[in-house]
Structure formats: structure tokens, C-alpha cells
Amino acid sequence: MRKAFFILCCLLLLGLATLALAVACGSSGCRAGWESDDIFWQLRLPRALAAFAVGGLLALSGALLQLLLRNPLADPYVLGVSGGAAAGALGMLLLAPAVPLLWGLQWSVQLGALAGALLATGLLFGLARGALLRLERRGSEGGVRLILTGVMLAAGFGALLTLILSLAPDTTLRGMVFWLMGDLENARWQGPAWVVLALSFAWALCNAARLNVLAHGDAAAQLLGVRVVRLRAAALLVASLATAAAVAVAGTIGFIGLVVPHALRLSIGNDQRLLLPASALAGGIALTLADLLARTIAAPVQLPVGVITALVGVPVFLILLGRGRA
């Protein structure tokens, strides 16, 4: 436990240092005199907090899904939740100009993303209820069926996204494309994201011991009194809501939920009491640094943060795959 406490303290300090660096630096350079600067209070600080919250949500969701599906390469987007959130957000962008009530609603895009994610989660629960039962009784067969259900949902929402982009006017098409690539430039909705992160974090910590038992197999978990189906359903719901909140704030951002938990598992082991909080902290650090690069690497042009996570995530993921084989 001393080692775990030391690791978490190091990650927490690194996270605070990363946030300080993110608010001190931008496309105009780095400086320390920002106490009365509107750029600090209205732009950099909200964006840095949003990036940290979104990264934490994605990494925590990825860690839960990798445990739930018994697949260390599972991703928060594999179950189609992000596709539903993206379809809801872009659908709101498409319909809002024609509906005065929606056009005047400040958080219409974020609410559309949450509605789409909740719809995708509901469809997943409805279609994959049998797969959850098979996951308890037959192990990998149920996991494969659950993943296939998510893949089909993702394909369906992908087709819907293509339709929305085809119908979108030129005035909104560029914004839609940037949002799909992952964009924190207009992320000012970090308050609800932090609430979801705190609740998901608390649930994960309270259930970490039972999740450890579940990781050793359903039979062992049942012998120790763990309600396997209920725990899996709760973990799936928490992971889905965490992904929904992340997509609602920043669009679709890949590789954080895939690479961060997998890298930590290879480094610190599979103890969920350490892995889950470490994933949340490391995910926040990773996305905050990626957003800092997106703001500064091609200044004054700001790149979508999803481009940075993909460019960095692909080689890192390939290195992790090689290390896993070794």
C-alpha cells in the first residue's frame, strides 16, 4: 500500500504541475504574470480543467471496459457510446438553426451529446442483456457477443454521422468536422464533467475490491458473494456515462482510453485499487499535455487535440504491443 500511495502522490503532483504549465503557456508564449489576465481566467484555466477532466473520464472508462470485457485492448468507444454522443451533438447542430428554442439554448450541443450517449447506452443494455448473462456463465463467448453488439451500434451511428455531414450546410460543416476530431477550443462545460468524474471515481474506489475479485473469474467472484451480473452492468453504465460526459465536452478523442490504462497495467500491475485512480490521474495528465501541444506546436493555428492524441498514441500503442509480446 505504501508503493500505491507513493505512485498516486507522484501522479497527483505531476497533474498539478501539468495544469500549471497548461495555464502558463499558450499560442502567445509562456509567462507567469496572469493573475489579472482575462486570458488566464476565461480561456486557459477553463480549457486546462476541461482537458484534465475529459482525459480522466476517458482513461477511467477504458480501465473499466478492459476489465469488464476481459480484453486489455478494449477502448471506451468500442461499445458505440461515443458514436451515439457524436450523432446527438451533430444532430443538434444541424437542427438548431431551424428550431428557435434549440438555437437559443446555450448548451444545446452538449445536451444533444448526452442524449445520444444515453440512447446508445440504453440500446446496448437492451440488445446485450443476454450477452451480459453469457459473460457470467460462459466467459469469453459473452464478451465477444457484447463487443460485437457495440461494434454494430458504432457502425450504425457512423452511418448516421455520415448522413448528418452530407446534409449539413457549409456554414456549420467545418465546426462539425473539427468537433469530430476532438476539439477543446470551445470547451467551457467542465463543471458537469468534473461532477461525473468525481462520481465515477468514487464508485470505482468503493468497488475496487470486488472488481479485483471479478478479474480472477466469475466462478471465484460468485463463491465470494459478488453479484457478477449486477457488478458488470454497473461498471458498464459508469463507463458509458463517463464516455458520454467526455464526448459532450470535447468531441471524439481517441487513444487516451486505450493506451493509458494498458500502459499502466503493464507498469504497475492489475490491482484495481491502484489502477483505477492512477488511470484517471494519468489520463488527465496525458490529455492536458496533448492539448498544450495542440495549442502551441503550430501557433497561432490551434490543432484539434484528437490529431495530437492519434499521432502520439499510434507509435506508443505499437511499442506497448511489442512489450506485451516480449
C-alpha positions as CSV (number, residue, x, y, z in Angstrom):
1,M,0.0,0.0,0.0
2,R,2.9,2.4,0.6
3,K,4.0,1.9,-3.0
4,A,0.5,2.6,-4.2
5,F,0.2,5.7,-2.1
6,F,3.6,6.9,-3.4
7,I,2.6,6.4,-7.0
8,L,-0.7,8.2,-6.6
9,C,1.0,11.1,-4.8
10,C,3.5,11.4,-7.6
11,L,0.7,11.4,-10.2
12,L,-1.2,14.0,-8.3
13,L,1.9,16.3,-8.1
14,L,2.6,15.7,-11.8
15,G,-1.0,16.6,-12.6
16,L,-0.8,19.8,-10.7
17,A,2.4,20.7,-12.4
18,T,0.8,19.9,-15.8
19,L,-2.1,22.1,-15.1
20,A,0.2,25.0,-14.0
21,L,2.2,24.6,-17.3
22,A,-1.0,24.4,-19.4
23,V,-2.4,27.7,-17.9
24,A,1.0,29.5,-18.1
25,C,1.7,28.6,-21.8
26,G,-0.3,29.2,-24.9
27,S,-0.1,30.2,-28.5
28,S,1.3,33.6,-27.4
29,G,4.1,32.1,-25.3
30,C,4.7,31.4,-21.6
31,R,4.6,33.9,-18.8
32,A,3.9,33.9,-15.1
33,G,2.0,37.2,-14.6
34,W,-1.5,36.1,-15.3
35,E,-3.3,36.9,-12.0
36,S,-5.4,39.7,-13.6
37,D,-5.3,38.5,-17.1
38,D,-8.6,37.6,-18.8
39,I,-6.8,35.1,-21.0
40,F,-5.9,33.1,-17.9
41,W,-9.3,33.2,-16.1
42,Q,-11.6,33.0,-19.2
43,L,-9.6,30.9,-21.6
44,R,-6.6,28.9,-20.4
45,L,-7.8,27.8,-16.9
46,P,-11.2,26.5,-18.1
47,R,-9.7,24.8,-21.0
48,A,-7.0,23.1,-18.9
49,L,-9.5,21.9,-16.4
50,A,-11.8,20.6,-19.1
51,A,-8.8,18.7,-20.7
52,F,-7.9,17.2,-17.4
53,A,-11.5,16.1,-16.6
54,V,-12.0,14.7,-20.1
55,G,-8.7,12.8,-20.0
56,G,-9.6,11.4,-16.6
57,L,-13.0,10.3,-17.8
58,L,-11.7,8.5,-20.9
59,A,-8.9,6.7,-19.1
60,L,-11.1,5.6,-16.2
61,S,-13.7,4.4,-18.7
62,G,-11.1,2.5,-20.6
63,A,-9.8,0.8,-17.5
64,L,-13.3,-0.3,-16.5
65,L,-14.1,-1.6,-20.0
66,Q,-10.8,-3.5,-20.3
67,L,-11.7,-5.3,-17.0
68,L,-15.3,-5.8,-18.0
69,L,-14.6,-7.3,-21.4
70,R,-11.5,-9.2,-20.3
71,N,-9.6,-7.5,-23.1
72,P,-6.6,-5.3,-22.3
73,L,-7.0,-3.6,-25.6
74,A,-10.6,-2.6,-25.2
75,D,-11.5,1.1,-25.8
76,P,-14.2,3.4,-24.4
77,Y,-15.5,3.8,-28.0
78,V,-15.9,0.1,-28.7
79,L,-19.4,-0.1,-27.4
80,G,-20.8,2.7,-29.6
81,V,-21.4,5.2,-26.9
82,S,-19.2,7.8,-28.4
83,G,-20.8,7.3,-31.7
84,G,-24.2,8.0,-30.2
85,A,-22.9,11.1,-28.4
86,A,-21.4,12.4,-31.6
87,A,-24.6,11.8,-33.6
88,G,-26.7,13.6,-30.9
89,A,-24.3,16.6,-30.9
90,L,-24.1,16.9,-34.7
91,G,-27.9,16.3,-35.0
92,M,-28.4,19.3,-32.6
93,L,-26.0,21.4,-34.7
94,L,-28.0,20.5,-37.8
95,L,-31.4,21.1,-36.3
96,A,-30.7,24.1,-34.0
97,P,-30.8,26.8,-36.7
98,A,-34.3,25.7,-37.7
99,V,-35.7,25.4,-34.2
100,P,-35.5,28.8,-32.3
101,L,-35.8,27.1,-28.9
102,L,-32.8,25.0,-29.6
103,W,-30.8,27.8,-31.2
104,G,-31.2,29.9,-28.1
105,L,-30.3,27.1,-25.7
106,Q,-26.7,27.7,-24.5
107,W,-25.7,24.1,-24.0
108,S,-27.8,22.5,-26.8
109,V,-24.8,20.7,-28.4
110,Q,-23.7,19.2,-25.1
111,L,-27.3,18.2,-24.2
112,G,-27.6,16.5,-27.6
113,A,-24.4,14.6,-27.0
114,L,-25.6,13.4,-23.6
115,A,-29.0,12.4,-25.1
116,G,-27.3,10.4,-27.9
117,A,-24.9,8.7,-25.4
118,L,-27.8,7.7,-23.1
119,L,-29.7,6.4,-26.1
120,A,-26.7,4.3,-27.2
121,T,-26.3,3.0,-23.6
122,G,-30.0,2.1,-23.5
123,L,-29.8,0.3,-26.8
124,L,-26.6,-1.5,-25.7
125,F,-28.3,-2.7,-22.4
126,G,-31.4,-3.8,-24.3
127,L,-29.6,-5.7,-27.1
128,A,-26.7,-7.1,-25.0
129,R,-28.6,-8.2,-21.9
130,G,-28.2,-11.8,-22.9
131,A,-24.5,-11.2,-23.6
132,L,-24.0,-10.0,-20.0
133,L,-25.6,-13.2,-18.8
134,R,-23.4,-15.3,-21.1
135,L,-20.3,-13.3,-19.9
136,E,-21.1,-14.6,-16.4
137,R,-21.8,-18.2,-17.5
138,R,-19.5,-18.8,-20.5
139,G,-16.8,-16.2,-20.1
140,S,-15.2,-15.1,-23.4
141,E,-18.2,-16.0,-25.6
142,G,-20.4,-13.5,-23.8
143,G,-17.6,-10.9,-24.0
144,V,-17.3,-11.4,-27.8
145,R,-21.0,-11.0,-28.2
146,L,-21.0,-7.8,-26.1
147,I,-18.2,-6.3,-28.2
148,L,-19.9,-7.3,-31.5
149,T,-23.1,-5.6,-30.3
150,G,-21.1,-2.4,-29.6
151,V,-19.4,-2.6,-32.9
152,M,-22.7,-2.9,-34.8
153,L,-24.1,0.1,-32.8
154,A,-20.9,2.1,-33.6
155,A,-21.3,1.2,-37.3
156,G,-25.0,2.4,-37.3
157,F,-24.1,5.6,-35.6
158,G,-21.2,6.1,-38.0
159,A,-23.7,5.9,-40.9
160,L,-25.9,8.4,-39.2
161,L,-22.9,10.8,-38.8
162,T,-22.2,10.5,-42.5
163,L,-25.8,11.3,-43.3
164,I,-25.7,14.4,-41.0
165,L,-22.5,15.6,-42.5
166,S,-23.9,15.2,-46.0
167,L,-27.0,17.3,-45.1
168,A,-25.1,20.0,-43.2
169,P,-24.7,23.5,-44.7
170,D,-21.3,24.8,-45.4
171,T,-21.6,27.3,-42.6
172,T,-21.6,24.6,-39.9
173,L,-19.8,21.8,-41.7
174,R,-16.3,22.9,-40.6
175,G,-17.3,23.1,-37.0
176,M,-18.8,19.7,-37.2
177,V,-15.6,18.2,-38.6
178,F,-13.4,19.8,-36.0
179,W,-15.7,18.6,-33.2
180,L,-15.5,15.0,-34.6
181,M,-11.7,15.3,-34.5
182,G,-11.7,16.3,-30.8
183,D,-11.7,20.0,-30.1
184,L,-11.2,21.7,-26.7
185,E,-11.1,25.2,-28.1
186,N,-14.7,25.9,-27.0
187,A,-14.8,23.6,-24.0
188,R,-16.3,25.6,-21.2
189,W,-18.6,23.0,-19.8
190,Q,-16.1,21.4,-17.5
191,G,-18.3,21.7,-14.3
192,P,-20.6,18.8,-15.1
193,A,-17.7,16.8,-16.4
194,W,-15.9,17.1,-13.1
195,V,-19.1,16.0,-11.3
196,V,-19.3,12.9,-13.5
197,L,-15.6,12.3,-13.0
198,A,-15.9,12.6,-9.2
199,L,-18.9,10.2,-9.0
200,S,-17.3,7.7,-11.4
201,F,-14.0,7.9,-9.4
202,A,-15.9,7.4,-6.1
203,W,-17.8,4.4,-7.5
204,A,-14.6,2.8,-8.8
205,L,-12.8,3.2,-5.5
206,C,-15.8,1.8,-3.5
207,N,-16.0,-1.2,-5.8
208,A,-12.3,-1.8,-6.5
209,A,-12.0,-4.8,-4.2
210,R,-15.0,-6.5,-5.8
211,L,-13.6,-5.7,-9.3
212,N,-10.3,-7.3,-8.2
213,V,-12.2,-10.5,-7.4
214,L,-14.1,-10.3,-10.7
215,A,-10.8,-10.0,-12.6
216,H,-9.9,-13.6,-11.3
217,G,-13.0,-15.1,-12.9
218,D,-16.8,-15.2,-12.4
219,A,-16.7,-18.5,-10.6
220,A,-14.4,-17.2,-7.9
221,A,-16.4,-14.0,-7.6
222,Q,-19.6,-15.8,-7.1
223,L,-18.1,-18.1,-4.5
224,L,-17.1,-14.9,-2.6
225,G,-20.6,-13.5,-2.8
226,V,-20.1,-11.0,-5.6
227,R,-23.2,-10.4,-7.7
228,V,-21.5,-10.7,-11.1
229,V,-24.2,-9.6,-13.4
230,R,-25.1,-6.6,-11.3
231,L,-21.5,-5.5,-10.9
232,R,-20.8,-5.8,-14.6
233,A,-23.9,-3.9,-15.5
234,A,-23.0,-1.1,-13.1
235,A,-19.4,-1.0,-14.4
236,L,-20.8,-0.8,-18.0
237,L,-23.1,2.0,-17.0
238,V,-20.4,4.0,-15.2
239,A,-18.0,3.6,-18.2
240,S,-20.7,4.7,-20.6
241,L,-21.7,7.8,-18.7
242,A,-18.0,8.7,-18.3
243,T,-17.5,8.4,-22.0
244,A,-20.7,10.4,-22.7
245,A,-19.6,13.3,-20.5
246,A,-16.2,13.4,-22.1
247,V,-17.6,13.4,-25.7
248,A,-20.2,16.0,-24.7
249,V,-17.4,18.4,-23.7
250,A,-14.7,17.8,-26.3
251,G,-16.0,15.6,-29.1
252,T,-14.4,12.3,-30.0
253,I,-10.8,11.9,-28.8
254,G,-9.1,8.6,-29.3
255,F,-6.3,6.6,-27.7
256,I,-6.5,8.1,-24.2
257,G,-8.8,5.4,-23.0
258,L,-6.9,2.7,-24.9
259,V,-3.3,3.5,-24.3
260,V,-3.2,5.0,-20.7
261,P,-4.8,2.0,-18.8
262,H,-2.9,-0.5,-20.9
263,A,0.4,1.2,-20.2
264,L,-0.3,1.5,-16.5
265,R,-1.3,-2.2,-16.3
266,L,2.0,-3.2,-17.8
267,S,3.8,-0.9,-15.4
268,I,2.1,-1.2,-12.0
269,G,0.0,-4.4,-12.3
270,N,-3.7,-5.2,-12.3
271,D,-4.7,-4.2,-8.8
272,Q,-7.8,-2.1,-9.4
273,R,-7.4,-0.2,-6.1
274,L,-4.3,1.4,-7.7
275,L,-5.0,1.0,-11.4
276,L,-8.4,2.9,-11.5
277,P,-7.3,6.1,-9.7
278,A,-3.9,6.0,-11.4
279,S,-5.7,5.8,-14.8
280,A,-7.9,8.8,-14.0
281,L,-4.9,10.9,-13.0
282,A,-2.6,9.8,-15.8
283,G,-5.4,10.2,-18.4
284,G,-5.9,13.8,-17.2
285,I,-2.2,14.5,-17.4
286,A,-1.9,12.9,-20.9
287,L,-4.8,14.9,-22.4
288,T,-3.7,18.2,-20.8
289,L,-0.2,17.8,-22.3
290,A,-1.7,16.8,-25.7
291,D,-3.9,19.9,-25.6
292,L,-0.9,22.1,-24.7
293,L,0.9,20.7,-27.8
294,A,-2.2,21.3,-29.9
295,R,-2.2,25.0,-28.9
296,T,1.5,25.7,-29.3
297,I,3.1,23.4,-31.8
298,A,1.6,25.2,-34.8
299,A,0.9,28.6,-33.2
300,P,-1.0,30.7,-33.9
301,V,-3.0,27.9,-35.5
302,Q,-4.6,25.6,-33.0
303,L,-4.9,21.9,-34.0
304,P,-7.7,19.6,-32.9
305,V,-6.4,17.7,-29.8
306,G,-7.7,14.4,-31.3
307,V,-5.0,14.8,-34.0
308,I,-2.2,15.0,-31.4
309,T,-3.5,12.0,-29.4
310,A,-3.7,10.0,-32.6
311,L,-0.2,11.0,-33.8
312,V,1.3,10.2,-30.3
313,G,-1.0,7.3,-29.5
314,V,-0.3,5.1,-32.5
315,P,3.5,4.7,-32.0
316,V,3.1,4.4,-28.2
317,F,0.5,1.7,-28.7
318,L,2.7,-0.2,-31.1
319,I,5.5,-0.1,-28.6
320,L,3.2,-1.4,-25.8
321,L,2.1,-4.2,-28.1
322,G,5.7,-5.2,-28.7
323,R,6.4,-5.0,-24.9
324,G,3.4,-7.2,-24.2
325,R,4.6,-9.9,-26.6
326,A,8.0,-9.8,-25.0
